């Protein structure tokens, strides 16, 4: 929905190599787009745990100062999974568009390194992103992105305060990160890369992508690379992704292979295979199968079953918020039922 507000004031503080602040006010006839996301999940593990959780709760506010200058605020409730109860501005950015597809974004945003992270949580194939994504993701960051998006190809470069650092807090010296990504639509256009499911009005699209990310000013080397292929149609979808992470004492490779198929109106069956393999730990794999259904517009139910081979705990990704009561131990099986509400 898009209610009209008479006065919206927001201040953005970006702590990085640059110090900036913005004050935003909208006139009475300006519209602020408000949307929201809630994911309610029940999970049961044969490792001995079961229960309900509110996996995600978000509010998104968007507006503009004209055709080429836009702002976005994403507020997330973080009092989940036994953490402190609070609201957090996960994303707060201003984007200036220029030329034929050029853009410059300041503030809290995704660094853009990998495909699965870039696709919104509302458009994932299973209940949530893979454990491979949890290991490799750079998540949200505070910084500046320069990019070009023509619809056929997209190139982005991001400089920020470091992986998963979107607090905007200054540090001694500058421990930061650089993330680069390129995508090309062999057929169709790049709008399809936002969807990892076919439960939408989609056109055929075949997209290849590659990304690189590194941290600088830190005592430990951390370089990450990815190659991916995404094929989406109104009837089925496929994502193939290879990732590698090189640290000072360890190299880790990750693979994600997932596919979904519309089996009846508003019903999609899916499967995913993922693996993590490093120099220090034994390989761990996760197999997932499931079914999703659009009950109403904006309401989706997802049922899935996961089984672990090896130990995700070695890679520190067996999150209880994803249903792993045993931390992703060898042989653990997890059943999940999730209802997603969007407005």
Secondary structure, 3 states (H helix, E strand, C coil): CCCECCCCCEEEEEECCCEEEEEECCCCCCECEEEEEEEEEEEEECCCEEEEEEEEEEEEEEEECCCCEEEEEEEEECCCCCCCCCEEEEEEEEEEEECCCEEEEEEEEECCCCHHHHCCHHHCCCCCCCHHHHHHCCCEEEEEEEEEECCCEEEEEEEECCCCCCCCCCCCCCCEEEEEEEEEEEECCHHHHHCCCCCCCCCCEEEEEEEEEEEECCCCCEEEEEEEEEEECCCEEEEEEEEEEEECCCEEEEEEEEEEEEEECCEEEEEEEEEEEECCCCCEEEEEEEEEEEEECCEEEEEEEEEEECCHHHHCCCCHHHCCCCCCCCCCEEEEEEEEEEC
